[in-house]
């Protein structure tokens, strides 16, 4: 009996659903891992053949996992990266060695922070060899004394399998490779060279920052040095250099230093950013936040040292706080960059590089990125690039300090000139005269006389009264200029005030030379002056004294010249007259 069309359509729909569900279950069902061919290749990635089993209680033994191979499942997440994993992880890697002879290989796990790794080589249910490695072991007890976790293996021909037990307090990152011994040695040499170049660059920048910090007494350089040194320690620990070369007998310190170094870097970075960007001038809240972040990082470090926090807690704190200083300072930098602040623009460029590296590090730690070369090395390379960009910021700081010092010097010089210079004529005033008179007195002798001429204008008051102060001031300026024209460049012309001037003439051979110079000055005033468009005639009355003949005290010499000048005024003016030493009363 034929089916009703409605029933036929329903049956077809049901069969289709069953088929789709069956295909989905087939896709979702774990496929058995195929043995990995170990052939002539120098480097064989192991992760394509890996299945895994979690041991949350940390109680499973090798016999337990060998007895239940079906419990191993393929990893559905990022290849070679399990992220944060509190459980012990068992890995199963079936191998197929080509040829009739055993092959020597090195199992490399290129992630030094793993605490403990047990490697079992099994064939036909029998344990052929067992090695233990991990960051918790002293370096001389490891199978190979290398930067990475590495173990030599003699793989039998035919089928075998590696059973790997992994436990880590940090993230379980497993970039596993089988290498030939020469290929492993070459890989390690290249990695050591790269780490050495980064360490050398860090040391050079550290010396630069410390030297300038001490020379300039600027705390910003100290914070930079602290941040740079802490980042360098983190990298050297992260890549296994400290465990291999610095603390080979103290694996706990070599491993636990990483999050502590991050907290120190957070403290140094907070202080550096606050000063480099002058954050307080833009936002007091941001300045307070940076200070709070820095001290919180130090508090976390102290809590770990005192045993109040365990390793996972301090690692989580370091991961959380790593980007906080940048998150607070970046908006301030953008505000300053919009104002065309060069320092802020450079720092924004540096942060752009740093954020890419940080994203790679966080993604690796959280198990979101496969642990290949670039995800593992992008953060240190980006951070060193950022530190190099910060060197530009430091250089700009040095330039700013030098410019500030130069401005201060110029302003100080200008203030000194104002205090020692006559504002109208630009000649030294009374204070400036004394500054020049004292050294001149120390240099004079009986063969090299110093003449102190005190000059008073004759006829200045009528000119000033007739034409006004503007013309009078212009006349005083012209008088100063004419005196300078009649004298040598080494001689000094000063204005004491009003219409009184002083001339210091050095290196005169005798008293006659001084008298001749005074007559020359008198004759110079025979020519009228052009003062603001007015022709003005004034004369001179000069009194002078000679050092050391008339004394060596500045005040006494000026008093003698002043007395001689007044005597010349009383004697008829327009003349020069030498003073006499003032006799002390008996």
C-alpha positions, 0 to 999 in steps of 0.5 A: 500500500503506497504511503501518503505523501505527507508520511513520505515527506516526514520519513525523508525528513527523519532520515535526513536528520539522522544522517546529519546527526550521525555525521556530526557525531562522527566529526565530534568523536575523537579520532585515534591519533596516528603514529608520528613517523620519525624519519630523516627530518631534523625537526619533527613537531610532536603536537599533531600526534598528541592526545592527552588526559587530565589528572585533577587529583595528581594521583595517576601513575604510569601503570594507570594511564597505560592500562586505559589508553582510551581515556586519552583525547585529542586537544580541542583548543590551541595546539601546543598550548593548554593555558592555565591548567591546575591539573597534572596533564598526561600526554601520549605520542605514538611514534613509528621509527623507520628503518631497522636501527634505533635513532637518537633524538632530543625531545625539546620542550621550548618553554622553560617555566614548566615545573616538572616534566616526566618522559617515559619511552614505552614499547609493547607495554614495556618501559624502555627509559624514563627521564625527569626534567623541569624548572624545579630541578637543579641544572646539573640534575637535568638530562641536558644542561640546556636553556630549554627542557630537553631530554636525549632519547634512543628510539627503537625501530618500529612502533613506540610511544612517548608518555609525558607527564606535565605539571606547572604552577604557571601556564602549560605551554608545550611547544614539543619537537623531536630534533636530531642532536646536531639540529638541537645544538644549532637551535640552542646556539641561535637562541643563546645568540638572540638572548645574548644580543637582547641582554647586551642591548639591555645592559648598554641602555641600563648603563646609559640611564644610570650614568645620566641619572647620577649626572643629572640627578633626575629620578626619571632615569632611575625609574627607567633603569629599574623598569629596564632591569626588571624586564631584562630579569623577566626575559632571562628567567622566562627563556631559562637563561638565569636557571642555566647560567646565574642560579643553576643550583637554585631553580626555585629562585630562577623560576619565581623571579619572573612575576616578581620582576614584573611587579618591579617593572610596574613600579618603575614604569609607573614612576617613569611614565608619570615624570616623562609625561608630566601627568600631574599637569594634565590629570591629578587623578591619573597621577594619583592612579599611577602612584597607587599602581606602583605602590600596589605592585611593591605591596604585592611583592612584599606580600609574596616575600613574606609568604602572604601570597603563593606563586599562582597569586603573585603571578596572577597579580603580575599578569593583571597589573602589567598593563595598568600603568600604560592604561592610565598613562596612555590617555594622558599621552594622547591629550599631550600628543594632540597638543603636539608634545614630542615626548607624548608622540614618541611614547604613543609610538612606543606603546603601539609596539609594546601592546602588540607584544603584550597581546602575544604574551597574554594570549600565550599565557592564557592558551589562546596562541600556539607556542611558535617562535613569534608568540614566544618571542614577540613580547621580549622583542616588542619590549626591547623596542619600547625600551629603545623608544624610551631612550629617545624620551630620555634623550629628549629629557636630557635636551630639555634639562640642558635647555632649561639650564641654558635659559636659567644661565641666560636669565641669570646673566640678564638679571646680573646685567640689569643689576650691574648696568645703567638702564639708560646708556647700557654702561656699567653702573656703580656696582658694575664699576666696582666689579671691574675696578677690583681686578684692575687694581690687583693687576696694576703696578708702578710700571702699569698704572691704573687711572680712575677718571671722574667726569662731570658734564659742564652745561648739561642742566641748561640743555636739560631744562631747555629741551626737556628730559628726552633730549637730556637722556639722548645727550647722556647716551651720546656722551657715553658713546663718544667716550668709548670712541676715544678710549681703547677697548680694554678701558671702561666707561661707567655712569654713576648717575645724573651727568657723572661718568667714570673712566678706568684706563689701565696699562699707563706707563706714567703720570704724564700718559694719564694727563695726556689722556685727560686732555684728549677727553677734554678736546673730544667734547669741543665737537657739539653733540646731536641729541634727538635732532638738537645740537647741544654743546657741553664740556667736561671737568675731570678729576682723576687718581692713579693706582698704585701711586695714589693708593690701592683702595677703590673707594679712596681712589674714587674719593680722590678723583671726586675731590679733584673734580670739584676742585676743577669746577671751582677753578673754572671748569673744563679742565682735568686735575689729579687728586691727592691721597687723603691723609688720615687724621693723626 
